[in-house]
Amino acid sequence: MFLDPAIGTWDNFTPSLKTIQFNSLNSNLETYLENLGSKHSIGYSIQLNPWGNVSGGWNEIFPNSKLKVSIDAQMPLTIGFNGLTAQDTFDFDLNQDEKKSHISSGKFSLTTQNSFPFGSEITLFLVDQNGNTLYTVTGDDKITSSLYGSDYTSQGLIYSKSNINFNLSEEIIKNISSIHKIVVKAKLDSPSPSSGTNQQVIIPEGAFLGVQLKAIFKLKARI
């Protein structure tokens, strides 16, 4: 690949620019990246003045001359989820005395905005101080894939909205003082809107998952 020389004079010249594009049509780059390791070394070689002296002695290198190479990679990720499970644990501490003012009922409410093309089923595990699961609470809905969404960001990114409630039974409310941790477990899937079966999807640039969790409790006052 020939790189054109700069044009102009020694104190006022314009560099030449050349863009070389590698893609799945003209190289094995895609297969190479998918099947080899995560760290790579890229090398190149330059032969100066490959045509010899064809300019009457004007093939000069000036003090401010330089050769600069930059690489810009665009590699959209395609991935599929089929029941992939992720979880996180949060501390929880709420003491109450039924002989005094106390919580009589309540729920957790999760509101999401999801621009990822996968959905998720959320389950809460309420755990005591010894790590034993006391209660399991399943949400009344799922985080919906953005492929089912109808809202768009100002950048044109489609996203879906979901509101999931985790209703707490009377027994949970009664024994809430014994709960010291909440384990949140998410089961991820990438369903197709047409068939409902999981498929490989492209993760869009700038994708996000906005989450807001709030507790809604009813308080019974003792005066």
N, C-alpha and C positions, 0 to 999 in steps of 0.2 A: 504494500500500500504506500503510495507516494505522498509525501507531505510537501506541499508547495512552500517555497521560500517566502520570507517577508518581503515587502516592497517598500520603497522609499529610500531615504538617505540615512547616514549613520546617526544623525541626531533627530530624525523624524521619520520613523518607519512604522508600518502597519503589519502586525503579525498575521500569519495565515492560520486559519482554523480548519480542523477536519474532525468530523464526527463519525465514529465507527460504531455501528449498532450490531450487537450480537443477540439473536433470539432463537427460538426453537425452529425457525424456518431455514436459517443459514448456518446453524451450529448445533452441537450436542450439549449446549450449556444447561438446558433444563434437566436433562437426564443426569448430567454430571453433578449438579447441585443436589438433586434428590437422592443420589445413591452414595455420595462420598461424605466425608466428615464436615464438621461445622467450621473449621478453620482452613483457610486456603492462602496460598502465596501466588501472586500474579506477577509474571515477568514479561519484559519486552526488550527488544534489541533495536538499536538505531545505527544505520550506516550513513554517515555524513557524505554529502556530495556524490551520490550514487551514479550520476551521469558523467562525472569527471568535469574538467574545466571547459564548459561550453558557453561561458558568459564573458570571455575576454578578460579574465582575471578579476571579475567583480564578485566572486564567491567569498565574501568576507564575514568574519564573526566579530561583532563590535562588543565593547565592554558591557553594555547593558542588554546584550542578547541572552535569551534563555529558552529552554525547552520545558514546557509544563504539560504534564499528563494528569487528567482527573477522570474519575470513574463515578458514574451515577447509576445505581442499580435500582430497578423497579421489579420486585418479585412478589406479586400478590400470592397470599397463602390460600391454598385450597385444602380444606380439612373436613372430616365428617365425624359426628359424635353419635354413638349408639349406647346410651346408658352410662357415659363417663361420669364418675362420681367425684365431687370435690366437697370438702367440708372445712369449717372453721369453728372455733370455740370462743365464747364470750363469757366473761364473769357476770354474775347476776346476784344481787343481794337486796332482798326486800323482806323486812320483818314486820309482822303485824300481830296484833292481839285482838281476838274477837270480842273481848270484854271492853275494848275501847273502840274508837273509830277505826274502821278497817275496810278493805276492799271486799265487795260482795260479788262482783262479776267483772269480766274483762276479756280483752283480746289483744293480739298484736296485729297491726295492719301494715302491710308492705306494699308500697307504690313504686313502680319501676317504669323507666323509659329505656328500651332496648333496641340498639341499632345493629346488634350482632345477628347473623342469620341462623341462630339456634335458640331453642327454648329450654326451659328448665323447670323441673318439679322440685319444690322446696319442702323439706321436712325438718321440724324442730325436735330435738331430743333434750328434755329437761333432766339435769343430772344433779346428784347430791354431792356433798363434799368429798366422798370417797370414790367418785367417778362412776357410780351406779346410775343407770338410766331409770328414772322414776316414771316419766311419762313421755309419750311420743305424740306429737301434734302435727297433723298434715294440713297443709293449706287448702282452701276451698277452690283454688284455681292454680294456674301455672304461669310462669313468665313466658310470654308469647314471643315466638321468633319474629324478627323484623320483616321476614318474608310475608307475614300476615298483616303488616302495619299499613297505615294510611296517612300518617303524618310525616312531614319532611322538615329537616333543619334548614337554616338559611343557606347552607352549602349544598342542599339537595340530597342529603342523606336520609333515607327512609328509616322510620323507627316505629315500634309498637308500644302501646301503653298497657300496663297490667296493674290490677289491684287485688292483692291476695290477703285474705283474713285467716288468722290462726286463732280460732275460738278456744278459750280456756274453760274447761268444765268446772263444776262446783267443787269437785274433789281437788283439782289442781289449785284453785283459789284458796281452798281451806288449808292446803299444805304448802303454800307458796314459800313459806319461810325455810323449808327444807331444800329448796332449789338454790344451788350455788353456781351453776354454769348452764349455759345454753349452747348446744352443739347444732349448728346450721349445716344441713347436708343438702347439696344440690345435685340432681341427676340431669345431665346435659344430653340433649338430642338435637339433631338437625333435620327436622321433618320437611318433606317436600309439600308445598301447598296443594299440588294436584293429586298426589297419591297418599300422602301422609306417612310414607316410609322414609327412613333416614337416608340422606344423600350427602355427597361431598359438596361443600359450598365455598365460595370465595369470601374471605374476610375483607370488607371494604376499608379503605384508608380513613382513619379518623373515627372508627367505630367506638361506641361507648355503651356503658350500662350504668344508668343513673338510678340510685336506690335511695328510698326514704322509708325508714322504719319508725313507727310510732306505737306507743302503748295506749290503749283506751280502757280506762278502768272506771267502774262505778263505786263510789265511796258511800259506806253506811256510817253515819255519824252517831256517836254516843255522847249525849250531853248530860 
